[in-house]
Amino acid sequence: MRYAPAAVASVIRERGGALPYRALDSAGVARADVRRALAAGGIRQVRERWFAVPDAHADIVRAVHVGGSLTAGSVARLEGLWSRPDGLLHVRVPRTAGRLWAPDGSHLPLHRGEHHVCVHYRTARTGTPARDPLTLALAELAACAPRLDAIIAIDAALATRRLQYAELPALRSLMMPSRRNLLDLVDGGCQSGTETIVRMLLRSRRLRHRTQVWIDGVGRVDILVGDRLIIEIDGAGFHTDVEFERDRRRDFELVMRGYQVLRLSYSMVMTEWDAVQRGVLDLLDRGEHLWGYRAGPFQRDPTRSIARKHLDPEQ
């Protein structure tokens, strides 16, 4: 079977954006077809015996230059998962790998510090040689990242459904034995890393809490602690006027029902967390998350919710 240049590019794109000759051979692509695709500009050579499509992700090409596969946090970012940046290119190479090279294609020896590359040694055959599948990448992330960062990434993968709960046993088998217990702490209900950070604080103090709780007339709230403390965590971007109005109406409705609402900004969690978590714990120490004497008098008819009217103008 003869492959046209566009078909050769499609084969490479479907398998991660970069492939070596051996993988193209296995896919049934003749080397003459590869040469024709090169001449036509449909693909480019990025390393000896390695080829990429012109729009291959830069980090995938950089990993190929190093001599391995993109993995760990670099794949998490490629997948659009919420993660805390570490400024590193994560590359998995076989355990027997010898000399590695600079990620810029300069053919200079790799200097991990100067080139900001974290090398992961694990031999594995995958269908996408230039980048690891997500389960393997998350296992490698768990091996090198702080525990909280690994939980954030796995939470994000579950929340976005890039990782299914049915795949957790396979992920567990790929993880280092000392890190497998991280999977007992994950929660696909968390919609962002900031929610995971708050959730892990509550879990560390054994405080009863639930994520993404539905409250009639209001909608979903990020975290409900105990009976009545609701923690809402804003994203990194600026709110539009509509979002600002909606959030304030929701807060008003919740307070009128007797809930305690604590709204945290992205910056408060990411840059002021030491002070913020002390404040959260002070609230909990005062029992602000429990109904106590407050139970009963604050019952309201959800159909009269001004938050609901704002979300659905027909109400």
Buried (B, 14 or more C-beta within 10 A) or exposed (E): EEBEBEBBBBBBBEBBBBBBBEBBEEBEBBEEBBEBBBEEEBBBEBBEEBBBBEEBBEBBBBBBBBBBBBBBBBBBBBBEBBBBEBEBBBBBBBEEBEEBBBBEBEEEEBEBEEBEBBBBEBEBEBEBBBBBBBBBBBBBBBBBBEEBBBBBBBBBBBBBEBBEEEBBEBBBEBBEEEBBEBBEBBBBBBBBBBBBBBBBBBBEEEBEBEBBBEBEBBBEBBBBBBBBBBBBBBEEEEEEEEEEEBBEBBBBBBEEBBBBBBBBBBEBBBEEBEEBBEEBBEBBEEEBBBBEEBEEEBEEEBEEBBBBBBBEEEE
